[in-house]
């Protein structure tokens, strides 16, 4: 095996779906023993290209060479046998089965009598887990593992197929910083052992930390590739979006009015205690903290998804009782949830259905029938206003890019005409171009006098967008800071780790 030799060559790959040319003759070359980043905005064609590679969607035209051999007309199981494995962003383990049963599912070693040889499977699992320094008992139920450890099992499964090329799609989206370090350590070890990794992520800092080379796509076309060290961040962003994104955080000074929402001594079981803050009209209030600090639980409790143990919530100076999300909507609140896939979009429904679903009562006539004309007019208005890229409002949401799915959810809640918006990780898993658009939209809403409460794990986002920042640590507010030019990430982290006194 030669390090500079290519394990994978994809040449002039075209993929056409009915009415859409998803890939327009793209290339990809991956070397033995390298970590290779695929970059591009959502909808650039990265996922489609990988589905062509692993046998889900055969290319319409083009050639794929693996280890020097032309491969064609193959299935996903054929790809695995050749040594090509993919770890998807949405993990789907069989949770109520053991680690070893998950790794060898459908390939269990058998005794001479044709029964599953559990003893042999146990030893085989120990051997494959050893490759990634994972010390969990093979008999452990997968349901008891963290997301990070489930990912380790997926890597182990790939290695059990003797994978030579492993594709990782947004592998860090649900991991803590410590878990990301652990994953990167394993990736480096795999690289040292000659394995090749294709790495898909929107987190630019990760790309520069872990990847050797980068290939960029835009609108289904190959834009270019190069060594990571030779491409600076601004060049990379320009390659991805076709323009310079100078204003990632287009925050403008808005007129800030009276207090709109006030929370006093809010408690929810053991998750958080005595949380107090307020947000004013036209203000963007950031909520920062490490994973597990209680940020999401706080806004879900205010919105009525969870029932508070104690504390008071005031809107326009009047105490309100919110026991359900319907109560929150009555008080002109809206919530963009953290995980758009599991608690946001209805993937099989259309853009139109996803947009109107939270406000459907508005369109019910006295006859009980839906006023389609008005609903369609409003949906088209919001699709245009916030630049949702879709062939039509009757396109299924699952066919849109991540950034456009997020915009559909924003349109859904704006249609309810809220005055208080809770945005939980509003730009998670979307590309830099879409992030800038979402940030611009948030700023415009604040300019209209809306009160915005934004939870984000990305400190540059919190600092770039917020007027004030609430910082939480282990279920308590440790500080509420004005976002001045002198505020640093280090100071926020002091509060987020409990090292600073309560402000």
C-alpha positions as CSV (number, residue, x, y, z in Angstrom):
1,X,0.0,0.0,0.0
2,X,1.4,3.4,-1.1
3,X,0.3,6.4,0.9
4,X,0.2,8.7,-2.2
5,X,-1.7,6.1,-4.3
6,X,-5.4,6.5,-4.7
7,X,-7.8,4.0,-3.1
8,X,-10.8,5.7,-4.7
9,X,-11.3,7.5,-8.0
10,X,-14.7,8.8,-9.0
11,X,-14.7,10.3,-12.4
12,X,-17.4,12.5,-14.1
13,X,-20.2,11.2,-11.9
14,X,-23.7,12.3,-13.1
15,X,-26.8,11.5,-11.1
16,X,-30.2,12.5,-12.4
17,X,-33.5,12.1,-10.5
18,X,-36.9,13.0,-12.2
19,X,-36.7,16.7,-12.9
20,X,-33.4,17.2,-11.0
21,X,-29.7,16.8,-12.0
22,X,-28.2,16.3,-8.6
23,X,-24.6,15.6,-9.8
24,X,-23.3,17.3,-12.9
25,X,-20.1,15.3,-13.7
26,X,-18.2,15.5,-10.4
27,X,-14.8,14.0,-9.4
28,X,-13.4,12.6,-6.2
29,X,-10.0,11.2,-5.5
30,X,-9.1,9.7,-2.1
31,X,-5.7,8.4,-1.1
32,X,-4.8,5.4,1.1
33,X,-4.3,6.4,4.7
34,X,-5.8,9.9,4.6
35,X,-8.7,11.8,6.1
36,X,-10.5,13.5,3.2
37,X,-13.1,16.2,3.8
38,X,-16.1,16.7,1.5
39,X,-17.3,20.3,1.8
40,X,-20.2,22.2,0.3
41,X,-23.5,23.8,1.3
42,X,-26.5,21.6,1.9
43,X,-27.7,20.6,-1.5
44,X,-24.2,20.7,-3.0
45,X,-24.4,16.9,-3.8
46,X,-22.1,15.4,-1.1
47,X,-24.7,13.0,0.2
48,X,-25.9,12.0,-3.3
49,X,-22.3,11.3,-4.3
50,X,-21.8,9.1,-1.2
51,X,-25.0,7.2,-1.9
52,X,-23.6,6.5,-5.4
53,X,-20.4,5.2,-3.9
54,X,-22.0,2.8,-1.4
55,X,-24.5,1.4,-3.9
56,X,-27.8,3.1,-2.8
57,X,-28.1,5.2,-6.0
58,X,-26.2,3.9,-9.0
59,X,-24.8,6.8,-11.0
60,X,-26.5,7.8,-14.2
61,X,-23.1,7.9,-15.8
62,X,-19.4,8.1,-14.9
63,X,-16.9,5.6,-13.5
64,X,-15.9,4.5,-10.0
65,X,-12.5,2.8,-9.4
66,X,-11.8,1.2,-6.0
67,X,-8.2,-0.1,-5.4
68,X,-7.6,0.3,-9.1
69,X,-10.6,-1.8,-10.3
70,X,-13.6,-0.4,-12.1
71,X,-16.7,-1.2,-10.0
72,X,-20.3,-1.0,-11.3
73,X,-23.8,-2.5,-10.8
74,X,-23.2,-3.3,-7.1
75,X,-25.3,-3.2,-4.0
76,X,-24.6,-1.8,-0.5
77,X,-23.8,-5.3,0.7
78,X,-21.3,-5.7,-2.3
79,X,-19.8,-2.3,-1.2
80,X,-19.3,-3.6,2.3
81,X,-17.6,-6.8,1.0
82,X,-15.3,-4.7,-1.1
83,X,-14.3,-2.6,2.0
84,X,-16.5,0.5,1.7
85,X,-18.5,1.4,4.8
86,X,-20.6,4.4,5.8
87,X,-21.5,5.7,9.3
88,X,-24.7,7.7,8.8
89,X,-25.5,10.9,10.7
90,X,-28.7,9.3,12.0
91,X,-27.5,6.3,13.9
92,X,-30.0,3.4,13.8
93,X,-28.7,0.6,16.1
94,X,-30.9,-2.2,17.4
95,X,-30.9,-0.6,20.9
96,X,-32.4,-3.5,22.9
97,X,-29.7,-5.9,21.7
98,X,-26.1,-6.2,22.9
99,X,-23.0,-4.7,21.3
100,X,-21.9,-8.0,19.8
101,X,-25.4,-8.7,18.4
102,X,-25.3,-5.3,16.7
103,X,-21.9,-5.7,15.2
104,X,-22.5,-9.2,13.8
105,X,-26.2,-8.8,12.9
106,X,-27.0,-11.2,10.0
107,X,-23.4,-12.6,10.1
108,X,-23.4,-14.4,13.4
109,X,-20.9,-17.2,13.8
110,X,-22.6,-20.6,13.9
111,X,-21.9,-23.9,15.7
112,X,-21.9,-27.2,13.8
113,X,-25.5,-27.6,14.7
114,X,-26.3,-24.2,13.0
115,X,-27.0,-22.4,16.2
116,X,-25.5,-19.0,17.0
117,X,-22.0,-19.4,18.6
118,X,-22.3,-16.8,21.4
119,X,-18.9,-17.6,22.9
120,X,-17.1,-17.1,19.5
121,X,-19.1,-14.0,18.8
122,X,-18.1,-12.6,22.2
123,X,-14.4,-13.2,21.5
124,X,-14.7,-11.8,17.9
125,X,-16.3,-8.7,19.3
126,X,-13.6,-8.2,21.9
127,X,-11.0,-8.4,19.1
128,X,-12.7,-5.8,17.0
129,X,-13.3,-3.4,19.9
130,X,-9.6,-3.7,20.8
131,X,-8.9,-2.0,17.4
132,X,-10.5,1.2,18.6
133,X,-9.5,0.9,22.3
134,X,-13.1,0.5,23.4
135,X,-13.4,-1.5,26.6
136,X,-17.1,-2.0,27.0
137,X,-18.4,-5.6,27.6
138,X,-19.7,-7.0,24.3
139,X,-22.8,-8.2,26.2
140,X,-23.7,-4.6,27.1
141,X,-27.1,-3.4,25.8
142,X,-26.7,-0.7,23.2
143,X,-29.6,1.2,24.7
144,X,-27.5,1.9,27.8
145,X,-24.7,3.6,25.7
146,X,-24.2,7.3,25.0
147,X,-24.5,8.6,21.4
148,X,-20.7,8.8,21.3
149,X,-20.3,5.2,22.3
150,X,-23.0,4.1,19.8
151,X,-20.8,5.8,17.2
152,X,-17.9,3.7,18.4
153,X,-19.9,0.6,17.8
154,X,-20.6,1.7,14.2
155,X,-16.9,2.2,13.6
156,X,-16.2,-1.2,15.1
157,X,-18.9,-2.7,12.8
158,X,-17.2,-1.1,9.8
159,X,-13.8,-2.6,10.9
160,X,-15.5,-6.0,11.3
161,X,-16.1,-5.9,7.6
162,X,-12.4,-5.1,7.1
163,X,-13.4,-1.7,5.7
164,X,-10.6,0.1,3.9
165,X,-12.6,3.2,3.3
166,X,-15.0,4.6,6.0
167,X,-17.4,7.5,5.3
168,X,-18.4,9.6,8.3
169,X,-21.4,11.9,7.8
170,X,-21.6,14.7,10.4
171,X,-20.2,12.4,13.2
172,X,-19.8,15.1,15.8
173,X,-23.2,16.8,15.6
174,X,-24.4,15.3,19.0
175,X,-21.0,14.9,20.8
176,X,-19.4,16.9,23.6
177,X,-15.9,18.3,23.1
178,X,-14.4,15.5,25.1
179,X,-16.2,12.9,23.0
180,X,-15.0,14.7,19.8
181,X,-11.4,14.4,21.0
182,X,-11.9,10.7,21.6
183,X,-13.4,10.2,18.1
184,X,-10.5,12.2,16.5
185,X,-8.0,10.0,18.4
186,X,-9.5,6.9,16.9
187,X,-9.6,8.5,13.4
188,X,-5.9,9.3,13.7
189,X,-5.2,5.7,14.7
190,X,-7.2,4.4,11.8
191,X,-5.3,6.7,9.4
192,X,-1.9,5.4,10.8
193,X,-3.1,1.9,10.1
194,X,-3.7,2.8,6.5
195,X,-7.5,3.2,6.6
196,X,-9.0,6.0,4.5
197,X,-11.8,8.2,5.8
198,X,-14.2,10.5,4.0
199,X,-15.3,13.1,6.5
200,X,-18.4,15.2,5.9
201,X,-18.9,18.1,8.4
202,X,-20.1,21.8,8.4
203,X,-17.7,22.6,11.3
204,X,-14.8,24.3,9.7
205,X,-12.6,24.2,12.9
206,X,-12.9,20.3,12.8
207,X,-11.9,20.2,9.1
208,X,-8.7,22.1,9.8
209,X,-7.9,20.0,12.9
210,X,-8.4,16.5,11.5
211,X,-8.5,16.4,7.7
212,X,-5.5,16.1,5.3
213,X,-7.2,17.1,2.1
214,X,-10.5,18.8,1.1
215,X,-12.8,18.5,-2.0
216,X,-15.4,21.2,-2.5
217,X,-18.8,20.9,-4.4
218,X,-21.4,23.5,-5.2
219,X,-24.8,23.0,-6.8
220,X,-24.0,19.5,-7.9
221,X,-20.7,20.5,-9.5
222,X,-17.0,19.8,-8.6
223,X,-15.3,23.1,-7.6
224,X,-11.8,22.0,-6.6
225,X,-9.6,20.2,-4.1
226,X,-6.3,20.6,-2.3
227,X,-4.3,20.0,0.9
228,X,-6.0,21.4,3.9
229,X,-2.9,23.4,4.9
230,X,-3.0,25.2,1.5
231,X,-6.6,26.4,1.7
232,X,-7.4,29.2,4.2
233,X,-10.9,29.6,5.7
234,X,-11.9,32.6,3.6
235,X,-10.9,30.7,0.4
236,X,-12.8,27.6,1.5
237,X,-16.0,29.6,2.3
238,X,-15.8,31.3,-1.1
239,X,-15.4,28.0,-2.9
240,X,-18.4,26.6,-1.0
241,X,-20.9,29.4,-1.5
242,X,-19.6,31.1,-4.6
243,X,-19.2,34.4,-2.8
244,X,-17.4,35.8,0.2
245,X,-19.5,35.5,3.4
246,X,-18.1,38.5,5.2
247,X,-21.1,38.9,7.5
248,X,-21.6,35.6,9.2
249,X,-23.2,37.4,12.1
250,X,-25.0,40.4,10.5
251,X,-26.2,41.8,13.9
252,X,-27.4,45.3,13.8
253,X,-28.3,47.5,16.7
254,X,-32.1,47.3,17.2
255,X,-34.3,49.5,19.3
256,X,-34.8,47.6,22.6
257,X,-38.0,48.2,24.4
258,X,-39.7,47.1,27.6
259,X,-39.4,43.7,29.2
260,X,-41.6,41.2,27.3
261,X,-40.9,38.0,29.1
262,X,-39.6,37.5,32.7
263,X,-38.8,34.2,34.4
264,X,-38.4,34.1,38.2
265,X,-37.0,31.3,40.2
266,X,-38.0,28.6,37.7
267,X,-37.4,25.0,38.7
268,X,-37.8,21.7,37.0
269,X,-37.0,18.6,39.1
270,X,-33.3,18.0,39.3
271,X,-32.6,19.5,35.8
272,X,-32.5,23.1,36.8
273,X,-33.1,25.3,39.8
274,X,-34.0,29.0,40.5
275,X,-33.5,30.2,36.9
276,X,-34.3,33.9,36.6
277,X,-33.9,36.2,33.6
278,X,-35.8,38.6,31.3
279,X,-35.8,39.4,27.7
280,X,-37.0,42.7,26.2
281,X,-38.8,43.6,22.9
282,X,-36.3,43.7,20.1
283,X,-33.6,41.9,22.1
284,X,-31.7,38.8,21.2
285,X,-30.9,37.0,24.5
286,X,-28.3,34.2,24.1
287,X,-28.3,31.2,26.4
288,X,-24.8,29.5,26.6
289,X,-23.5,26.6,28.6
290,X,-22.0,23.1,28.1
291,X,-24.0,20.1,27.2
292,X,-26.1,19.1,30.2
293,X,-26.3,22.6,31.6
294,X,-30.1,22.6,31.4
295,X,-30.5,25.2,28.6
296,X,-33.0,23.2,26.4
297,X,-34.9,22.1,29.5
298,X,-35.4,25.7,30.6
299,X,-37.0,26.8,27.3
300,X,-39.0,23.7,27.0
301,X,-40.4,24.3,30.4
302,X,-41.3,27.9,29.6
303,X,-43.0,26.6,26.4
304,X,-45.1,24.1,28.3
305,X,-43.4,20.9,27.0
306,X,-42.3,20.2,30.6
307,X,-44.3,21.1,33.7
308,X,-42.4,23.4,36.0
309,X,-41.9,22.4,39.7
310,X,-42.0,26.0,40.8
311,X,-41.4,29.5,39.8
312,X,-43.2,32.2,37.9
313,X,-43.4,33.3,34.2
314,X,-44.5,36.8,33.3
315,X,-45.5,38.2,29.8
316,X,-45.9,41.9,29.6
317,X,-45.8,42.1,33.4
318,X,-48.6,39.7,33.9
319,X,-48.1,36.2,35.4
320,X,-49.1,33.5,32.9
321,X,-49.8,29.8,33.5
322,X,-48.4,27.7,30.8
323,X,-49.0,23.9,31.1
324,X,-49.0,23.0,27.4
325,X,-47.5,24.3,24.1
326,X,-51.0,25.4,23.2
327,X,-50.9,27.7,26.3
328,X,-47.6,29.0,25.1
329,X,-49.0,29.7,21.6
330,X,-51.9,31.6,23.2
331,X,-49.3,33.8,24.8
332,X,-47.7,34.5,21.4
333,X,-44.7,32.2,21.9
334,X,-43.0,29.9,19.3
335,X,-40.3,27.3,19.7
336,X,-37.8,26.1,17.1
337,X,-36.7,22.8,18.6
338,X,-33.1,21.5,18.9
339,X,-33.5,18.4,16.7
340,X,-35.4,19.3,13.5
341,X,-35.5,15.7,12.3
342,X,-37.1,14.1,15.4
343,X,-39.1,17.0,16.9
344,X,-39.4,19.5,14.0
345,X,-40.2,18.5,10.4
346,X,-42.7,15.9,9.2
347,X,-40.4,14.5,6.5
348,X,-43.0,12.7,4.4
349,X,-45.3,15.8,4.2
350,X,-44.9,18.7,1.8
351,X,-43.4,22.1,2.4
352,X,-47.0,23.5,2.4
353,X,-48.2,21.0,5.0
354,X,-45.2,21.5,7.2
355,X,-45.6,25.3,7.1
356,X,-49.3,25.5,8.0
357,X,-49.5,22.7,10.5
358,X,-49.0,24.8,13.7
359,X,-51.5,27.3,12.6
360,X,-54.0,25.1,10.7
361,X,-57.0,26.4,12.8
362,X,-56.6,29.8,11.2
363,X,-57.5,28.2,7.8
364,X,-60.5,26.1,8.9
365,X,-63.8,27.6,7.4
366,X,-67.1,27.5,9.3
367,X,-68.0,24.5,7.1
368,X,-65.0,22.6,8.7
369,X,-63.1,22.6,5.3
370,X,-59.6,24.0,4.8
371,X,-59.4,27.4,3.0
372,X,-56.7,26.1,0.6
373,X,-56.5,29.4,-1.3
374,X,-55.5,31.5,1.7
375,X,-53.2,28.8,3.1
376,X,-51.4,28.5,-0.2
377,X,-51.0,32.3,-0.5
378,X,-49.5,32.6,3.0
379,X,-47.2,29.7,2.4
380,X,-45.9,31.1,-0.9
381,X,-45.4,34.5,0.8
382,X,-43.2,33.0,3.5
383,X,-41.3,30.8,1.1
384,X,-40.4,33.9,-0.9
385,X,-39.8,36.1,2.2
386,X,-37.2,33.9,3.8
387,X,-35.8,32.4,0.5
388,X,-36.7,28.7,1.0
389,X,-35.2,26.9,-2.0
390,X,-37.7,24.4,-3.2
391,X,-39.1,23.5,-6.7
392,X,-42.6,24.0,-5.3
393,X,-44.5,24.1,-2.0
394,X,-45.7,20.6,-2.8
395,X,-42.1,19.2,-2.6
396,X,-41.6,16.7,0.3
397,X,-39.6,18.3,3.1
398,X,-37.3,15.3,3.3
399,X,-36.0,16.2,-0.2
400,X,-34.8,19.7,0.9
401,X,-31.3,20.5,2.2
402,X,-30.9,20.9,6.0
403,X,-30.8,24.7,5.8
404,X,-34.0,24.8,3.8
405,X,-35.7,22.4,6.2
406,X,-34.7,24.7,9.0
407,X,-36.3,27.7,7.1
408,X,-39.5,25.7,6.7
409,X,-39.7,25.4,10.5
410,X,-39.0,29.1,10.9
411,X,-41.8,29.8,8.4
412,X,-44.2,27.5,10.3
413,X,-43.7,29.5,13.5
414,X,-43.7,32.9,11.9
415,X,-47.1,32.1,10.4
416,X,-48.4,32.0,14.0
417,X,-47.4,35.7,14.4
418,X,-45.4,35.2,17.6
419,X,-43.9,37.9,19.7
420,X,-41.5,35.7,21.7
421,X,-39.3,33.2,19.7
422,X,-37.3,30.4,21.3
423,X,-34.6,29.2,18.9
424,X,-32.8,26.1,20.1
425,X,-29.6,25.5,18.1
426,X,-31.0,27.3,15.1
427,X,-28.1,26.6,12.8
428,X,-27.0,23.1,13.9
429,X,-26.0,20.9,11.0
430,X,-26.4,23.5,8.3
431,X,-23.8,25.1,6.0
432,X,-22.1,28.4,6.3
433,X,-24.2,30.1,3.6
434,X,-27.5,29.0,5.1
435,X,-26.2,30.0,8.6
436,X,-25.6,33.5,7.4
437,X,-29.1,33.6,6.0
438,X,-30.7,32.3,9.2
439,X,-28.7,34.8,11.3
440,X,-29.9,37.6,9.0
441,X,-33.5,36.5,9.5
442,X,-33.1,36.4,13.3
443,X,-31.7,40.0,13.2
444,X,-34.6,41.1,11.0
445,X,-37.1,39.6,13.5
446,X,-35.5,41.4,16.4
447,X,-35.7,44.6,14.3
448,X,-39.5,44.0,14.1
449,X,-39.7,44.1,17.9
450,X,-39.8,40.3,18.4
451,X,-38.1,39.0,21.6
452,X,-35.6,36.3,20.7
453,X,-34.2,33.7,23.1
454,X,-31.4,31.7,21.3
455,X,-29.7,28.6,22.7
456,X,-26.5,27.7,21.0
457,X,-23.5,25.5,21.7
458,X,-21.3,27.6,19.4
459,X,-19.8,30.5,21.3
460,X,-19.0,32.5,18.2
461,X,-22.7,32.4,17.3
462,X,-23.8,33.4,20.8
463,X,-21.3,36.3,20.9
464,X,-22.0,37.3,17.3
465,X,-25.8,37.5,17.6
466,X,-26.7,38.3,21.2
467,X,-27.3,41.6,23.0
468,X,-27.0,39.8,26.4
469,X,-25.9,36.3,27.3
470,X,-27.4,34.0,30.1
471,X,-24.8,31.4,31.0
472,X,-25.7,28.1,32.7
473,X,-23.8,25.4,34.5
474,X,-25.3,22.3,36.0
475,X,-28.9,23.6,36.0
476,X,-28.1,27.0,37.5
477,X,-27.6,30.5,36.0
478,X,-24.0,31.4,36.8
479,X,-24.0,34.8,35.0
480,X,-25.9,37.2,32.8
481,X,-23.4,39.3,30.8
482,X,-23.8,42.3,28.5
483,X,-22.3,41.4,25.1
484,X,-19.7,44.1,24.9
485,X,-16.6,44.3,22.6
486,X,-14.5,43.3,25.6
487,X,-16.3,40.0,26.3
488,X,-14.2,37.0,25.4
489,X,-15.0,33.3,24.9
490,X,-12.6,32.5,27.8
491,X,-14.8,34.6,30.2
492,X,-18.0,32.9,29.0
493,X,-16.3,29.5,29.5
494,X,-15.4,30.5,33.1
495,X,-19.1,30.9,33.9
496,X,-20.0,27.8,31.8
497,X,-17.7,25.6,33.8
498,X,-18.7,27.1,37.2
499,X,-15.4,28.8,37.7
500,X,-16.9,32.4,38.0
501,X,-19.1,33.8,40.7
502,X,-22.8,34.5,39.9
503,X,-23.2,37.9,38.3
